[in-house]
Amino acid sequence: MQITAAMVKELRERTGAGMMECKKALTEAGGDMEAAIEAMRKSGAAKADKKAGRVAAEGVIITRVSNDGKHVAIVEINSETDFVAKDDNFLEFANQVADLIIEKHPADLEELKNLPLGDGTVEEARQALVAKIGENIQIRRFLIIDVEGGNVGTYLHGSRIGVVVDIEGGDEDLARDIAMHIAASKPMCVSEEDVPEDVLAKEKEILVAQAQDSGKPAEIIEKMVQGRLRKFLGEITLVGQPFVKDPDQTVGKLLDKAGATVKSFARYEVGEGIEKKQENFAEEVMAQVQGND
C-alpha cells in the first residue's frame, strides 16, 4: 500500500512523533493507521524507560485550593529543560495532575501514578508524554494541607517557586503577603518551637567552635553563642524574619497586629536538591570526534 503525505501528516498529529518515524511505522504496518500507532506507543514506552535515568531538574510548581477551601495542594513536576517546561503538552499534563491531587487526595506518589487519567493512568500518560516530547518527565513531589486556620494563601513566582500557607485570622491579603514573603525569604519553619533539634544542636556546635577560637573567657563565649543562636533562629523562622514589604517589623509582629497565626506552610522551588549534570560541550564534541576516528 502506498504511504501518502496525508497519512504521514495524520499520524504525526496523533502521535507527535517525527515525519520519518511516522513514515517508517506506516510502512511497517502496511498502511494500517491504528497498528502503526500501537507499534509507536510500544517503542515510545521503551524510549521513555531509556530517558528515565536522565536528570530532570527543570519544570513547574503548581498550587491548587479545593472548592470548599478546606484543602490546599502543591506539586512539582520536572522536565530536563526549561524549554519543555513551557510546552503546552507538558503544562496540560501538569495541570491535570494538580487537579487530580486536590480532587482525589492520593496518599503518596505511587497512588497518584495509578489514578485514572485520559484513556489510562497518570503513569501511562507520563510515559506517553516522555515518548512524545523526548525528555525525561517526572512527578517529583506533592503535598496536601488540610486547612485548620480557614484562611489560605497561595503564591507563585513565575512557575519556579510556589507557596501555600494556612493562616488563622487576618484576611486574604495578609495570607497572600505571607505567602509572598515565604517565597522570597525561604524560612525553614514557622517558629523556634518548630526547629528540629538536630539542626539546633549542629548550629550551636558550629557557633561554640567559632567562639572558642576568639580566646575569650567561658562566660563571654556562652553569651556570644546565645546571641548568635538568637540571630540564627530569627533568620530561619518565619515569625523571626523581617517582613519583606516592611523590614522594620518582623513577620511575627505583623501577624500579632492582625490577630493572626500561621498554622502551616509549604514552599517548593523547581529543582531544589537535585544535582544537575554539568555539561562541557567542548569535551562532548571532542569525544564524539575522537570516537569517529
N, C-alpha and C positions, 0 to 999 in steps of 0.2 A: 504493500500500500504506500502511495506517495504521501510524504510528510509535508504538508503545506505550511506556509508562513503563518496563516491564521491559526492553525493547530498549535504551533510553537508559541504564538502570542497568548493563546488561551491558557496553555499550561504554565507559562511564565506568570500570568496574572493570578492563577490559582495556587501556585506554589511559592512564588517569589524567587525562584531559582534563576540561574543564568541561561542565556539563549542556547549555548552549545550543550549544556547539561540537559535542557528540555528536549532538544532535537534528538540527542542520543537516547534518552529514555523512551521517547515516542517510537524511535526506530526499533529499539529492542523489544518494545511491547506491540509491534506490528500495527501501530497507529491507534491502539486502544487507550483512550484518554485515562480512564479510571485505573487501568492496570499500570500505566506509566506513573500516575500519582502515587499508587500504593508502593511501587518499587522505589520511588524517590523518597517517600516517607521512611521506608526501611533503611535506605542508605543515609538519609538525613539523620536518623536516630544514631547510626553508627558514628557519623561525624560529630554529633553532639557529645557522645562519650569521649571522643578524642580531645574535644575542646574543654572538657570538664576540669582538666588539670591546669589550665591557663589562668593566670591571675586576673580576677575581676575586681578592680578597686575603684572604678568609676560608678556612675549610676544616679539614683534619685532617692530622696526621702519623701514619703507621703504620709499625711495625717488624716484621720477621719474621726468625726464625732457622731455617735448614734443619734437617730431621730429624736429619742426621748431625752438626750443629754446625759444619760446615766453611764455611758461608757465612751472612752476616747482611745484611739489606737494610733500607733506609729509604726512604719515599716521601712526597711532599707532593702532595695533591690539593686543588684550590681550588674554592670557590664564591664567589658575590658577597656572601652574608650568612651570619652566624653561625647564623641560624635554619635555613637549608638544610643547613648543616654538621652539624646534629643529626638531619636527616631520615633515616628508616630506609632509604629507597631509595638515597640518596646514600651512606650508610655501607656498605650492602651492596655497591654498586659499588666503593667504595674498598677494601674488604677483599678483594674478588675480584681487583682489580688487584694488590694486595700479594701475594696468594697466587701469582698468575701470575709476578710478578717473581722470587720466591725459587725457584719451580719451573722456570721456563724460561730464566732468566738473559739477558734481552734485552740487546743491546749499547747501545741508545740508545732515546730516546722513539719514534722512527719505527718501530723494530722492535717495541716494546711495543704501539703502536697497531694494528699489523697482526696481533697474536696472536689466535687464536680465543677468543671469549667468548660463551656462550649460543648464539644462532642465527646470530651474525655475528662481527664482530671487536670488539676493545676500543674502537676509534674509533666504530664503529656503535652500540655500547652507550652510549658517552658522548653521542653526538648524540641518541639516543632519550631519554636521561635529561634532557638540556637541554630537549627539547620537552615532556617530562612535567612537569618541575619549574618551568620558566620562568626559569631563571637560567643564566648562563654558567658552565660547569664545565670545569676544565682539569686534566690531569695535568701538574704543573709540572716535577717533577724526581724522580729516584730515584738511589740508589747501592747497589751490591752490593760488600761487602767479602769477599774471600777470607781466611778466618781463618788467621793464621800462629801466633799465640800459643796458641791452643787454649782460651782462656777468654773467653767472650763475655758482655758486659754490655749490657743494654738498659734504657732508662728513658723513660717517657712522663709528662710533666707535663700532666695532662688529655689533650687531644688536640692541643694547640697547639705543644708543644715535644717533640721526640723526639731521643734519643741512642742511638747504637750504638758500642760500643768493643771492641777486640780486645786482650786482655792476655795476656802470657806470665807464668806464675807466679801466685801468690796463689790465691784461691778465688772462688766465685760471689758471695759477699757483698762482697768487695773490688771485683769488676768492677761490681756494681750501684752501690756507693758512688761509684766513679769516674765512672760514667755520670751519676749524680745531680749530682755536683759540676760536671761539664761543662755540664749543663742550666742550673745556677744561675749559673756564672761565665763562660761563653762564651769559653774560651781559643781563640786563633787556631790554635795548633798544639801539638805535644807538647813540644818543647824548643827552645832557642835555635838549634840547627843547622837547624831546620825553618823558621825565619822567612825569608820571601822577602827577597832582597837589596834590592829596591826599597822595601819597607816600612821596612827598617832605615835605608836611606840617607835617605829622606824624613823619618823621625823625627829622625835626627841633624841634618839641615839645620835643622829647626824648633828643636831644643834649642840649637844653636850660635847661631842668631839671637837666641833669648831670653837666652842667657848673655852675649852681646856687649853687650846693652843695659844690663847691670849695670855696665859700665865697669871691670871687674876685669882684672888682667894676664892675658896669654895662657895661662900655665901653670895659673892658677887656673881659667880658663874651661874648659880641657881636662879638669880634674878634675871640675868641675861637670857637664860634658856626659857624661862616663863614668859618673858616679854616677846621673844621671837616666836614662841609657840602660839601666843595670842594673835600675833600678826599672821602667822601661817593659817590659823583657823579662820581668821577674817577673810583671807584670800580664797579659801576653798569652800566656804559655806555660803549659801545663798543669802541668808539674813545678815551675814557679816560684810558682804561686798558693798562698795559704794554703788549706788544706783546709776546706771549708765546715762539716764536722762538728767540726773541731778546728783553729781558726785559728792555734793556737800552733805548728803544724807545717805545712810545705808538702806538696803532693801528692807531690813528689819524695821527701821523707823518708819519707812513708807507704809509697810503693812500695818504697823501699830496705829498709825494715824487713820487708816481706813477701817480699823477693826477687823482685819483680815488675817488669815493663816494659810500658808501653803501646806497642803496635805501630802502632795507628792508631785514629782515631775520626771520627765524623761527627755534627754537631749541626744539626738542621733546626728552624726556627721558622716557623710559618704566616705567610705574607705578607711575610717579611723581604725588603727590597729592592724591593718592589712599591710604586709610587707610588699611593696611594689617592686617589680623587677626593673633594675636599672639597665636600660638599653644602651649599648655602644654600637651605633650603626656603622661606624668606620670599621670596627673589628668584625662585625657581622658580614659586611661586604667582602672584606679581605678573606674571611674564612670560606665564603662561597667561591671566590676567585680561585683560592688555593685548592679547594675541593674539586674544581673543574679541570685542574691541571692534569 
